[in-house]
């Protein structure tokens, strides 16, 4: 995400580095269908997103850079909306979540393991679940309903695993969902637009930046990557889209065909 504030030249340099890392198939000379190339082109897609965020941000740029010491408006740009959602839903909730885990899991090593597991795919799973909810409803109050909360809890229960007893794991998940729900309520009270295409777009971008390994998380590919590549804003370039679709279609056909549905 920090690259979105840098000069375009910084992203261009990183883009060249990534393309040099791509591996050709020794037999055909074409782009190889392997994990390295999937990661390279996924990172290139992230750079395209960063380019878009830099270009549409209307704050004054100094030497080509967006000011990092000035907080962007929460609704005036996609970068501002991403910063606001990320800060409120993940950043500001973490101290209380961390302290709650320390209370629930008294053994320090186990508590560290639980926090490590949360950092794996919990946040991107939560963001994808929010995307699915927003796609289905048309009122912000419905987003904060008990049914929606149960849906989020169920998604995290399926994805989150740790070495501690299931009862403790379930308590940790309830803790995370409760804190996130409070954050969403605060956003709603502050008149943050929780519904609509703008919010869906920034949630998809945030999920893409948050996910540690999209090739092991088909829900992120299905609900964030694919829709963003078809976004009317043309955020990701055609060249990168083509390679991402080609590489990941081959991967998901073998590993999880439902990701292509």
Buried (B, 14 or more C-beta within 10 A) or exposed (E): BEBBBBBBEBBEEBBEEBEEEBEEEEEEEEBBBBEEBBBBBBBBBBBBBBBBBBEEBEBEEEEEEBEEEEEBBBBEBBBBBBBBBBBBBBEBBBEBBEEBBBEBBEEEEBBEBBBEBBEBBBBBBBBBBBBBBBEEBEEBEBBBEEEBBEBBBEBBBEBBEBEBEEEBBBBBBBBBBBBBBBBBBEBBEEEBBBBEEEBBBBBBBBBBBBBEBBBEBBBBBBBBBBBBBEBEEEBBBEEBBEBBBBBBEEBBEEEBEEBEE
